[in-house]
Amino acid sequence: MAESFEEVLSPNIYYDRHFRIEAAKILPGEYYVSSRDMMIVTVLGSCVSACIRDRESGIGGMNHFMLPHSDKNASSPLSTSARYGSYAMEVLINHLLKLGAKKKNFEAKVFGGGNVLRGFTVTNVGERNASFVLDYLKKENIPVVAKDLLDIYPRKVYFFPGTGKVLVKKLKGVHNDTIVERERQYETRLDYGKVEGEVELFT
């Protein structure tokens, strides 16, 4: 399968002094998977993140993605949005399995989909992202044990795969232009990208 979009294993690893733990920060289009005792962090606007872990082994990971904005056939199951969204979820699941996680033990927590992209309210970008991730997980029989979706605020998400703990901070009092601009740039890359190859769906 050709990797035609920019999902990458996050290169941003650092030591978080507040939580006193190694951490990986992921940006739009990135993901991170680990079997070690660490934390995965991201900031979400209209994008969504799925935090998936094996509840027995503690192997877990997080992605950060958005469906392409310009999709003429969004209602079609073979549309660019559906294929891209499935790909974004699949790369996370594939890497979990590569580390030894068992799909039968998967549980998910999902976040994001806020209405923070001013000027894009008509297209309901966040709502589309939130609906997609819930539908995908339902189809794949991965239980969603917690969620915090929609609303109008960006979120900072801290995920501890080893325990499954997630901390979510609503960024109500911060200037979020950086978050919005980062997602606009990411959305532009998606709109001009193409899905190549086939997407293998887990059934």
Buried (B, 14 or more C-beta within 10 A) or exposed (E): EEEBBEBBEBEEEEEBEEBEBBBBBBBBBBBBBBBEEBBBBBBBBBBBBBBBBBBEBBBBBBBBBBBBBEBEEBEEEEBBBBBBBBBBBBBBBEBBBEBEBEBEEBBBBBBBBBBBBEEBEEBBBBBBBBBBBBEBBEEBEBEBBEBBBBBEBBBBBBBBBBEBEBEBEBBEEBEBEEBBEBBBEBBEBBEEBEBEEEBEBBE
